[in-house]
Amino acid sequence: MRTARRYLAREIYRSCAVVLMALLGLFTFFALVDDLDNVGDKFSMMALLYMQALAIPTRLYDLLPIGLLIGAILALAGLAQRNELVILRVSGVSGMRLLRMLWVVTIPLMIGAALLSEYVTPWAEMKSGEANLMFRGKAGGDRLNSGYWFKEPTANGGTRIINIAALQGDGQVSGVTLYEFKKDLTLSVLSTAPNGLFAHGDLVLKDVSETRLDDNAAETLADARPPKN
C-alpha cells in the first residue's frame, strides 16, 4: 500500500503544481498588465517586476484552495480514465482506505500552506510595503483621513499608538502623534513631533513635545470645583 500511496501522491502533486503554476502565471500577467500604466521615470519596469515578484507568495496563498481542488480532481479523473482506481479496488483497497490514503497525501500540502502563511507571506508583504514606499513614494495598505495608525506594546506592559499624517519615499514622516497608555488603558503620555525619520527599523522624531499626565489627574479633574467669585 505504500507504493500505491506514493503513486497517488506523485500524481496529485504533479497535477496540483501544473494547475497552480498556470493560475499563478495568469493572475500575475493580468496584474502586470494592469500596472503598466504606472511605469514612468520614478517607477521603472524593473521596479514593477520586483513588486510583482514580491506579490507572488500572497497570490499563491490565495490561489492554493482552488488550485489544489482542481489539481486533485484532474489527477483522480486521470487515474479513473486509465482504470487505475479500479485496479486499486480489485487489489483489495476499500473505499475508506483509499480515502485515508488521500488524507495522508494532503498532510504535506497543509504543512506547506501553513509555512507559507506564517512566514513567507508576511515577509513578502513587509518587503512589498517597503518597496512601494521607496518606488512610489507612498505606503501600501489602507489610509484613514487622519493618517496612518500603528500600534505596539510598551516596556511596562502598556500600549503605544502612533499616528503619522504623511509618509514620504525617503523615509521622512510628518505630523507624528504618540499616545502611550498604561495597562488599564488610561492615557499617560502624549507626544507630538512635526517631523521624523525611519532609520534602521526605528522611528526617530525631531522637536518632540511631550505631555505627561499625573496618576491622580482623573480624580483631580473629577473633583474640580468652579472658582468662587
C-alpha positions as CSV (number, residue, x, y, z in Angstrom):
1,M,0.0,0.0,0.0
2,R,3.0,2.3,0.5
3,T,3.7,2.1,-3.2
4,A,0.1,2.9,-4.1
5,R,0.1,5.9,-1.7
6,R,3.4,7.2,-3.2
7,Y,1.9,6.8,-6.7
8,L,-1.2,8.7,-5.7
9,A,0.8,11.4,-4.1
10,R,3.0,11.8,-7.1
11,E,0.1,12.1,-9.5
12,I,-1.8,14.6,-7.2
13,Y,1.2,16.8,-6.5
14,R,2.2,16.9,-10.2
15,S,-1.3,17.9,-11.3
16,C,-1.7,20.5,-8.5
17,A,1.7,22.0,-9.4
18,V,0.7,22.4,-13.0
19,V,-2.7,24.0,-12.1
20,L,-1.1,26.4,-9.6
21,M,1.6,27.4,-12.0
22,A,-1.0,28.1,-14.6
23,L,-3.3,30.1,-12.3
24,L,-0.3,32.0,-10.8
25,G,1.0,32.9,-14.2
26,L,-2.3,34.2,-15.4
27,F,-3.1,36.3,-12.4
28,T,0.5,37.7,-12.3
29,F,0.3,38.5,-16.0
30,F,-3.1,40.3,-15.5
31,A,-1.7,42.3,-12.5
32,L,1.4,43.2,-14.5
33,V,-0.6,44.5,-17.5
34,D,-2.9,46.4,-15.2
35,D,0.1,48.1,-13.5
36,L,1.9,49.1,-16.7
37,D,0.3,52.5,-16.7
38,N,2.2,53.4,-13.6
39,V,5.6,52.9,-15.2
40,G,7.5,56.1,-15.6
41,D,10.7,58.0,-14.6
42,K,10.4,57.2,-10.9
43,F,8.7,53.8,-11.3
44,S,10.7,51.7,-13.7
45,M,9.9,48.4,-15.4
46,M,12.4,46.6,-13.1
47,A,10.7,48.1,-10.1
48,L,7.4,46.8,-11.4
49,L,8.8,43.3,-11.9
50,Y,10.2,43.4,-8.4
51,M,6.9,44.4,-6.9
52,Q,5.1,41.6,-8.8
53,A,7.7,39.1,-7.6
54,L,7.0,40.2,-4.0
55,A,3.3,39.7,-4.6
56,I,3.7,36.1,-5.7
57,P,3.6,34.5,-2.2
58,T,0.4,36.3,-1.2
59,R,-1.2,35.5,-4.6
60,L,-0.1,31.8,-4.3
61,Y,-1.7,31.6,-0.9
62,D,-4.9,33.0,-2.2
63,L,-4.9,30.5,-5.1
64,L,-4.0,27.4,-3.1
65,P,-7.6,26.2,-2.2
66,I,-8.9,26.4,-5.8
67,G,-5.7,25.2,-7.3
68,L,-5.4,22.2,-5.1
69,L,-9.0,21.3,-5.6
70,I,-8.8,21.5,-9.4
71,G,-5.5,19.7,-9.4
72,A,-6.7,16.8,-7.2
73,I,-9.9,16.4,-9.3
74,L,-7.8,16.3,-12.5
75,A,-5.4,13.7,-11.0
76,L,-8.2,11.4,-9.8
77,A,-10.1,11.8,-13.1
78,G,-6.9,10.8,-15.0
79,L,-6.5,7.7,-12.7
80,A,-10.1,6.8,-13.2
81,Q,-9.8,7.2,-17.0
82,R,-6.8,4.9,-17.1
83,N,-8.7,2.4,-14.8
84,E,-6.0,2.6,-12.2
85,L,-8.6,3.3,-9.4
86,V,-10.4,0.1,-10.5
87,I,-7.1,-1.8,-10.2
88,L,-6.6,-0.5,-6.7
89,R,-10.1,-1.6,-5.7
90,V,-9.6,-5.0,-7.2
91,S,-6.3,-5.4,-5.4
92,G,-8.2,-5.1,-2.1
93,V,-8.1,-1.4,-1.3
94,S,-11.5,-0.4,0.1
95,G,-13.1,3.0,-0.4
96,M,-12.4,4.1,3.2
97,R,-8.8,3.0,2.9
98,L,-8.4,4.9,-0.3
99,L,-9.9,8.0,1.4
100,R,-7.4,7.6,4.2
101,M,-4.6,7.4,1.7
102,L,-5.8,10.7,0.2
103,W,-5.9,12.3,3.6
104,V,-2.3,11.3,4.2
105,V,-1.3,12.8,0.8
106,T,-2.8,16.2,1.8
107,I,-0.7,16.5,5.0
108,P,2.4,17.9,3.3
109,L,0.2,20.3,1.4
110,M,-1.3,21.6,4.6
111,I,2.1,22.0,6.2
112,G,3.4,23.9,3.2
113,A,0.3,26.2,3.3
114,A,0.9,26.9,7.0
115,L,4.5,27.7,6.5
116,L,3.6,29.9,3.5
117,S,1.0,31.9,5.5
118,E,3.0,32.2,8.7
119,Y,6.5,33.0,7.4
120,V,6.8,33.6,3.6
121,T,3.7,35.7,3.0
122,P,4.2,38.2,6.0
123,W,7.8,38.7,5.0
124,A,6.8,39.3,1.3
125,E,4.1,41.8,2.3
126,M,6.5,43.7,4.5
127,K,9.1,43.9,1.7
128,S,6.3,44.9,-0.7
129,G,5.3,47.8,1.6
130,E,8.9,49.0,1.8
131,A,9.3,48.7,-1.9
132,N,6.0,50.5,-2.5
133,L,7.2,53.3,-0.3
134,M,10.5,53.5,-2.0
135,F,9.5,53.4,-5.6
136,R,6.1,55.1,-5.5
137,G,6.6,57.5,-2.6
138,K,3.6,56.1,-0.6
139,A,2.9,53.3,1.7
140,G,0.7,50.4,0.8
141,G,-2.4,49.4,2.6
142,D,-5.4,51.5,3.8
143,R,-5.1,55.0,4.9
144,L,-7.6,56.8,7.1
145,N,-8.4,60.5,6.7
146,S,-6.4,61.1,9.9
147,G,-3.3,59.4,8.5
148,Y,-1.6,56.1,9.2
149,W,-2.1,54.3,12.5
150,F,0.3,51.9,14.2
151,K,0.1,50.0,17.5
152,E,2.8,48.4,19.6
153,P,3.4,47.3,23.2
154,T,5.5,49.3,25.6
155,A,8.1,48.1,28.0
156,N,5.9,48.5,31.1
157,G,3.1,46.3,29.6
158,G,1.1,49.2,28.2
159,T,0.2,50.1,24.7
160,R,1.6,52.8,22.3
161,I,-0.5,54.1,19.4
162,I,1.3,56.1,16.7
163,N,-0.4,58.4,14.2
164,I,1.5,59.6,11.2
165,A,-0.1,62.2,9.0
166,A,2.1,61.7,5.9
167,L,4.9,59.3,4.7
168,Q,7.5,60.2,2.1
169,G,9.5,57.9,-0.1
170,D,12.9,58.7,1.5
171,G,11.7,57.5,5.0
172,Q,10.7,61.0,6.2
173,V,7.4,61.4,8.1
174,S,5.5,64.4,9.2
175,G,2.7,65.1,11.7
176,V,3.6,62.4,14.3
177,T,1.5,61.9,17.4
178,L,2.2,59.2,20.0
179,Y,-0.3,58.1,22.6
180,E,1.0,55.9,25.5
181,F,-1.5,54.0,27.6
182,K,-1.0,52.1,30.8
183,K,-2.2,48.5,31.4
184,D,-5.6,49.8,32.5
185,L,-5.8,51.8,29.2
186,T,-5.5,55.2,30.8
187,L,-3.5,57.8,28.9
188,S,-0.2,58.5,30.5
189,V,1.9,60.3,27.8
190,L,1.1,62.4,24.8
191,S,3.9,63.2,22.4
192,T,3.9,65.2,19.2
193,A,6.5,65.9,16.6
194,P,6.3,67.8,13.4
195,N,8.9,65.7,11.6
196,G,10.6,62.3,11.9
197,L,12.6,59.7,10.1
198,F,12.6,55.9,9.8
199,A,16.1,54.7,10.3
200,H,17.2,51.1,10.8
201,G,13.7,50.0,11.8
202,D,13.3,52.8,14.4
203,L,11.2,56.0,14.2
204,V,13.5,59.0,15.1
205,L,11.5,62.1,16.0
206,K,12.6,65.7,15.8
207,D,11.4,68.6,18.0
208,V,9.3,66.4,20.3
209,S,6.8,68.0,22.6
210,E,5.8,65.7,25.4
211,T,2.9,66.0,27.9
212,R,2.8,63.6,30.9
213,L,-0.4,63.1,32.8
214,D,-0.2,62.7,36.6
215,D,-1.6,59.5,38.1
216,N,-4.2,61.5,40.0
217,A,-5.2,63.7,37.1
218,A,-8.5,61.9,36.5
219,E,-9.5,62.2,40.2
220,T,-8.4,65.8,40.3
221,L,-10.5,66.7,37.3
222,A,-13.5,64.7,38.6
223,D,-13.4,66.6,41.9
224,A,-12.8,70.0,40.3
225,R,-15.0,72.9,41.5
226,P,-15.7,76.1,39.8
227,P,-13.8,79.1,41.2
228,K,-15.6,81.4,43.6
229,N,-16.3,84.9,42.5
